[in-house]
C-alpha cells in the first residue's frame, strides 16, 4: 500500500530501504531566495499522499484555526484530521509571514473543482494554508483580519513559486474560486483575488518595491529588539518585559520564545503587525502603555 507507506513523516529506521523524496524539494530554497522566513518541518521531503503530477499553480486557503498563536494549525495540516488524511497542504503560512514547509508530495487540500481547465487540484496545485479563523466579518468575536506581514508573504511566496514553475499570476487561485459546486468554500476570506493576482504579477514583473526594512532604532534611539538577537541590551529587554506586564512573563532580560509570544499578543491587542519584533511602532505604543 504505497499510500499508507508514504504518509510516514518520521525518519525511517536504518534497516528500511530509504525512500525517494517527492518532487517539491525546491520549495524552501525558492521561498528563502525570495527573502521569506521558512521553517522546514521534520520529514517534509517524504511527506505526501503520493507524488504529484505536473505542477500547474498554487491554491490559497485559510485554516479555520484558533485565534491566537502563530501557526496553531500546523499539527492538523501535517497529520490530517478524522476523515481526511494528512498532509492537508504543502505549505502553512503563519501570522508573522513564516512559511512552514510540510510536504513535498501530494496533499489533500483541493477537493472537487476546476480552475483554468485544471481539475484534480490535489495532483496539480500546491496548497497554501494561511493561519486564520476564517471569519472575515468585523464585529464577530472570532473576526480575524489578515496581518499585513502575512499577506505580503502570501503574495511574495506565490510569486516566487509561480516564477519557478514557469506560470503566470493567473495560475494562483483561491479555494473559493476553484471549488465545485460553486460556493462550497469561502477561503481565503476577504481577499479580492483579482486584486491579489495583480499584486502578485507586479512582484513577478519587479514593479513592486521590496518593503522598507524595520529601522534599527526608534526616534528616541531605542534599538529594535528581536528574539535571540545578540544586540538586545538586557536592560531594555527587561524594560520591555515590565511594560508588557503579562502574568507569568519573567523580567529576566532574555528575549526568548515567551517574550516573543507576549510581544505578538500585545501587538494584536493594539492592532499592530503581530511580527514579534519591537521596532519604532511597537515602542511608541509601549511607551504609552
Ligand atoms: Zn480551503
Boltz pocket constraint, residues with backbone or C-beta under 6 A from the ligand:
constraints:
  - pocket:
      binder: B
      contacts: [[A, 60], [A, 61], [A, 62], [A, 109], [A, 175], [A, 185], [A, 187]]
      max_distance: 6.0
